[in-house]
Amino acid sequence: MTNKVFKSVDEQIEILRNKGLLIDEYEKTKDILFRENYFFISGYRKIFMRSEKEKKFISGTTFEELYAVFVFDRKVRNTMFKFILIIENNIKSIMSHVFSKKYGINEKSYLDPCNFTKDSYKQKQVHDVLSKMKRQIRNNVRDHTATAHYLNNHGFIPLWIMVKVLSLGMIAEFYMILKPEDQQEIANYYNLDKETLDIYLCLLANYRNLCAHEDILFERRTQMRIPDNKYHKILGIKQVDNEYLFGKNDLFALIIIMKTLLLEDEFQELIFEISYEVDVLDGKIKVVPTNEVLNKMGFPDNWRDIINIE
């Protein structure tokens, strides 16, 4: 195993040059690498490589093109994050409404283990999730204005307030331990079956964390795959061995999830914002077709048509 050693920004630039990357504006490049981190910018280099084996840039590739893909990914990530937060707020509101209506508004009532799945295989999970939620109440509620207000003035915290201190990952776990009929009642708001909403929430939580931590997004693939649906079929997405090539465990799968969970005008805004960033990228990269970058993201060539599907 090769030991990694510190490299100055000048040395980092020399590494890129030795791999065939053109550096037109040295000082500007140096400043960008210092501010943005060589590791993260170089994480986008694969798409500009001649081959996986050769590890040399395609002839004519400039640093500006490499940086353009980095910025594009950031813009898309920020857009995705914005709309994931909208979905997060919606699902928290719907879930707390359904659950509170049935099991009460005091945490001692709604966190009673009797209110959750009786599946013997999930009893440990029920215990663990409820323990984490109660720990959140003990440790964090006084740091939030709304939860502190309810605790100080009413002596309890209703679920519609409690969800404010819960992560989307915790909400996904909470949904997993609900009784099947309660899961389906929540899923009905989105015209989904409970198993599909379960998958959607897990993937949303995964992407939310990636976005929040500025991780590389466009080549991300998740272990979990969304079920085949009408969007795959209507868009005519290619299949290999009866498996769709796009929109299963990639960024376009997230687009499909958002198509289902956002309001129509919200989804249109999402697509318009991403389309704008795609058009900006198209004017900045030359050696690689823009649709190749989109395919890396999991987007089929006709991805924008999803906005017109009912």
TILUMDREN-566809 format. One record per residue (C-alpha): residue in one letter; x, y, z. Coordinates in steps of 0.25 Angstrom, whole numbers, plus 5000, padded with zeros to 4 digits. Example, Ala and Ser with C-alpha at 12.3 -4.5 7.8 and 13.67 -1.06 7.14 Angstrom:
<site "A" <5049 4982 5031>>
<site "S" <5055 4996 5029>>
This chain:
<site "M" <5000 5000 5000>>
<site "T" <5005 5014 4996>>
<site "N" <5007 5024 5007>>
<site "K" <5000 5037 5004>>
<site "V" <5008 5049 5007>>
<site "F" <5004 5064 5007>>
<site "K" <5004 5071 4993>>
<site "S" <5005 5086 4992>>
<site "V" <4995 5093 4982>>
<site "D" <5006 5094 4972>>
<site "E" <5009 5080 4973>>
<site "Q" <4994 5076 4971>>
<site "I" <4994 5085 4959>>
<site "E" <5006 5077 4954>>
<site "I" <5000 5064 4956>>
<site "L" <4988 5068 4948>>
<site "R" <4997 5074 4937>>
<site "N" <5005 5060 4936>>
<site "K" <4991 5053 4934>>
<site "G" <4989 5062 4922>>
<site "L" <4980 5073 4928>>
<site "L" <4981 5087 4921>>
<site "I" <4983 5098 4931>>
<site "D" <4981 5111 4924>>
<site "E" <4980 5121 4937>>
<site "Y" <4990 5116 4947>>
<site "E" <4987 5126 4958>>
<site "K" <4972 5124 4957>>
<site "T" <4974 5109 4957>>
<site "K" <4982 5110 4969>>
<site "D" <4972 5118 4976>>
<site "I" <4961 5109 4973>>
<site "L" <4968 5096 4978>>
<site "F" <4972 5103 4991>>
<site "R" <4958 5107 4993>>
<site "E" <4950 5095 4988>>
<site "N" <4960 5083 4991>>
<site "Y" <4968 5076 4981>>
<site "F" <4962 5062 4985>>
<site "F" <4947 5067 4983>>
<site "I" <4950 5073 4969>>
<site "S" <4958 5062 4964>>
<site "G" <4947 5053 4968>>
<site "Y" <4940 5057 4955>>
<site "R" <4952 5053 4946>>
<site "K" <4947 5039 4942>>
<site "I" <4937 5045 4932>>
<site "F" <4949 5052 4925>>
<site "M" <4959 5040 4925>>
<site "R" <4963 5033 4912>>
<site "S" <4960 5020 4919>>
<site "E" <4960 5014 4933>>
<site "K" <4973 5007 4931>>
<site "E" <4981 5018 4924>>
<site "K" <4977 5029 4934>>
<site "K" <4980 5040 4925>>
<site "F" <4971 5052 4922>>
<site "I" <4965 5052 4908>>
<site "S" <4973 5061 4899>>
<site "G" <4969 5076 4900>>
<site "T" <4962 5074 4914>>
<site "T" <4964 5087 4922>>
<site "F" <4963 5090 4937>>
<site "E" <4951 5099 4934>>
<site "E" <4943 5087 4929>>
<site "L" <4947 5078 4941>>
<site "Y" <4943 5090 4950>>
<site "A" <4930 5092 4942>>
<site "V" <4925 5078 4945>>
<site "F" <4929 5080 4960>>
<site "V" <4921 5093 4960>>
<site "F" <4909 5086 4953>>
<site "D" <4909 5075 4963>>
<site "R" <4908 5085 4974>>
<site "K" <4897 5093 4968>>
<site "V" <4889 5080 4965>>
<site "R" <4892 5076 4979>>
<site "N" <4887 5089 4985>>
<site "T" <4874 5088 4977>>
<site "M" <4872 5074 4981>>
<site "F" <4874 5077 4996>>
<site "K" <4864 5089 4995>>
<site "F" <4853 5080 4990>>
<site "I" <4856 5068 4999>>
<site "L" <4854 5078 5011>>
<site "I" <4840 5081 5005>>
<site "I" <4837 5066 5005>>
<site "E" <4843 5064 5018>>
<site "N" <4834 5075 5024>>
<site "N" <4822 5069 5017>>
<site "I" <4824 5054 5021>>
<site "K" <4826 5059 5036>>
<site "S" <4813 5067 5036>>
<site "I" <4805 5055 5029>>
<site "M" <4811 5045 5038>>
<site "S" <4809 5052 5051>>
<site "H" <4795 5056 5047>>
<site "V" <4791 5041 5044>>
<site "F" <4798 5036 5057>>
<site "S" <4793 5046 5066>>
<site "K" <4779 5045 5062>>
<site "K" <4779 5030 5065>>
<site "Y" <4789 5029 5077>>
<site "G" <4788 5043 5084>>
<site "I" <4797 5055 5086>>
<site "N" <4805 5052 5098>>
<site "E" <4818 5045 5096>>
<site "K" <4815 5035 5107>>
<site "S" <4803 5031 5099>>
<site "Y" <4808 5031 5085>>
<site "L" <4821 5025 5088>>
<site "D" <4815 5013 5095>>
<site "P" <4820 5000 5088>>
<site "C" <4806 4995 5087>>
<site "N" <4804 5005 5076>>
<site "F" <4814 4999 5067>>
<site "T" <4816 4986 5058>>
<site "K" <4814 4973 5065>>
<site "D" <4823 4966 5055>>
<site "S" <4833 4957 5063>>
<site "Y" <4844 4960 5054>>
<site "K" <4843 4975 5057>>
<site "Q" <4842 4976 5072>>
<site "K" <4856 4979 5074>>
<site "Q" <4855 4990 5064>>
<site "V" <4843 4995 5070>>
<site "H" <4850 4996 5084>>
<site "D" <4862 5002 5078>>
<site "V" <4855 5013 5070>>
<site "L" <4846 5017 5082>>
<site "S" <4858 5018 5091>>
<site "K" <4865 5027 5081>>
<site "M" <4853 5036 5080>>
<site "K" <4852 5037 5095>>
<site "R" <4866 5040 5096>>
<site "Q" <4864 5051 5086>>
<site "I" <4853 5057 5096>>
<site "R" <4862 5056 5108>>
<site "N" <4875 5062 5101>>
<site "N" <4870 5072 5090>>
<site "V" <4856 5077 5092>>
<site "R" <4860 5089 5101>>
<site "D" <4870 5094 5090>>
<site "H" <4858 5096 5080>>
<site "T" <4848 5107 5082>>
<site "A" <4835 5100 5079>>
<site "T" <4838 5087 5087>>
<site "A" <4843 5095 5099>>
<site "H" <4830 5103 5098>>
<site "Y" <4821 5091 5099>>
<site "L" <4829 5085 5110>>
<site "N" <4830 5097 5118>>
<site "N" <4815 5101 5116>>
<site "H" <4808 5088 5114>>
<site "G" <4817 5077 5120>>
<site "F" <4817 5069 5108>>
<site "I" <4822 5069 5093>>
<site "P" <4812 5065 5082>>
<site "L" <4817 5057 5071>>
<site "W" <4815 5069 5061>>
<site "I" <4825 5077 5069>>
<site "M" <4834 5065 5073>>
<site "V" <4837 5062 5058>>
<site "K" <4844 5076 5057>>
<site "V" <4856 5070 5065>>
<site "L" <4856 5056 5057>>
<site "S" <4865 5054 5045>>
<site "L" <4859 5049 5032>>
<site "G" <4866 5036 5035>>
<site "M" <4859 5035 5048>>
<site "I" <4846 5038 5041>>
<site "A" <4849 5026 5031>>
<site "E" <4852 5017 5043>>
<site "F" <4839 5021 5050>>
<site "Y" <4831 5018 5038>>
<site "M" <4837 5004 5037>>
<site "I" <4832 5000 5051>>
<site "L" <4817 5005 5049>>
<site "K" <4806 4996 5048>>
<site "P" <4804 4992 5033>>
<site "E" <4790 4999 5033>>
<site "D" <4796 5012 5038>>
<site "Q" <4807 5011 5028>>
<site "Q" <4797 5009 5017>>
<site "E" <4788 5021 5022>>
<site "I" <4801 5030 5021>>
<site "A" <4805 5024 5007>>
<site "N" <4791 5026 5002>>
<site "Y" <4793 5041 5002>>
<site "Y" <4803 5039 4991>>
<site "N" <4795 5028 4984>>
<site "L" <4806 5018 4987>>
<site "D" <4807 5004 4994>>
<site "K" <4813 5004 5008>>
<site "E" <4826 4996 5003>>
<site "T" <4829 5006 4992>>
<site "L" <4828 5018 5002>>
<site "D" <4837 5011 5011>>
<site "I" <4848 5010 5000>>
<site "Y" <4845 5024 4996>>
<site "L" <4847 5029 5010>>
<site "C" <4860 5021 5012>>
<site "L" <4866 5027 4999>>
<site "L" <4862 5041 5002>>
<site "A" <4869 5040 5015>>
<site "N" <4881 5035 5009>>
<site "Y" <4882 5046 4998>>
<site "R" <4878 5056 5009>>
<site "N" <4891 5053 5016>>
<site "L" <4899 5053 5003>>
<site "C" <4894 5067 5000>>
<site "A" <4896 5072 5014>>
<site "H" <4911 5068 5014>>
<site "E" <4914 5072 5000>>
<site "D" <4917 5058 4995>>
<site "I" <4919 5055 4981>>
<site "L" <4905 5053 4975>>
<site "F" <4905 5050 4960>>
<site "E" <4911 5037 4960>>
<site "R" <4904 5032 4973>>
<site "R" <4898 5018 4973>>
<site "T" <4890 5013 4985>>
<site "Q" <4889 4998 4989>>
<site "M" <4874 4999 4990>>
<site "R" <4866 5000 4977>>
<site "I" <4852 5007 4974>>
<site "P" <4841 4998 4968>>
<site "D" <4839 4998 4953>>
<site "N" <4828 5008 4951>>
<site "K" <4820 5015 4939>>
<site "Y" <4831 5026 4938>>
<site "H" <4841 5015 4934>>
<site "K" <4831 5010 4924>>
<site "I" <4826 5023 4918>>
<site "L" <4840 5028 4916>>
<site "G" <4844 5016 4909>>
<site "I" <4856 5014 4917>>
<site "K" <4866 5003 4912>>
<site "Q" <4866 4990 4919>>
<site "V" <4877 4979 4920>>
<site "D" <4873 4965 4925>>
<site "N" <4859 4971 4929>>
<site "E" <4866 4982 4937>>
<site "Y" <4864 4997 4934>>
<site "L" <4878 5004 4932>>
<site "F" <4873 5017 4938>>
<site "G" <4864 5022 4949>>
<site "K" <4866 5010 4959>>
<site "N" <4877 5013 4969>>
<site "D" <4883 5026 4963>>
<site "L" <4880 5041 4963>>
<site "F" <4868 5039 4953>>
<site "A" <4862 5030 4963>>
<site "L" <4862 5042 4972>>
<site "I" <4855 5050 4962>>
<site "I" <4844 5039 4960>>
<site "I" <4842 5039 4975>>
<site "M" <4841 5054 4975>>
<site "K" <4831 5053 4964>>
<site "T" <4822 5045 4973>>
<site "L" <4824 5052 4986>>
<site "L" <4824 5067 4981>>
<site "L" <4813 5076 4977>>
<site "E" <4812 5078 4962>>
<site "D" <4817 5092 4962>>
<site "E" <4828 5089 4972>>
<site "F" <4833 5077 4963>>
<site "Q" <4832 5087 4951>>
<site "E" <4841 5097 4958>>
<site "L" <4851 5085 4961>>
<site "I" <4852 5081 4947>>
<site "F" <4853 5095 4942>>
<site "E" <4865 5098 4952>>
<site "I" <4872 5085 4948>>
<site "S" <4870 5088 4933>>
<site "Y" <4876 5102 4935>>
<site "E" <4889 5096 4941>>
<site "V" <4889 5085 4930>>
<site "D" <4889 5096 4919>>
<site "V" <4900 5104 4927>>
<site "L" <4909 5092 4927>>
<site "D" <4906 5089 4912>>
<site "G" <4912 5103 4909>>
<site "K" <4925 5100 4917>>
<site "I" <4929 5086 4914>>
<site "K" <4934 5082 4900>>
<site "V" <4942 5069 4900>>
<site "V" <4931 5061 4906>>
<site "P" <4916 5061 4902>>
<site "T" <4907 5067 4912>>
<site "N" <4897 5055 4911>>
<site "E" <4909 5046 4915>>
<site "V" <4910 5054 4928>>
<site "L" <4895 5052 4930>>
<site "N" <4895 5037 4927>>
<site "K" <4906 5036 4938>>
<site "M" <4895 5042 4947>>
<site "G" <4885 5032 4942>>
<site "F" <4877 5041 4934>>
<site "P" <4872 5036 4920>>
<site "D" <4873 5045 4908>>
<site "N" <4859 5049 4909>>
<site "W" <4859 5051 4924>>
<site "R" <4852 5065 4923>>
<site "D" <4839 5058 4918>>
<site "I" <4836 5053 4932>>
<site "I" <4830 5067 4934>>
<site "N" <4819 5064 4925>>
<site "I" <4815 5050 4930>>
<site "E" <4802 5050 4938>>
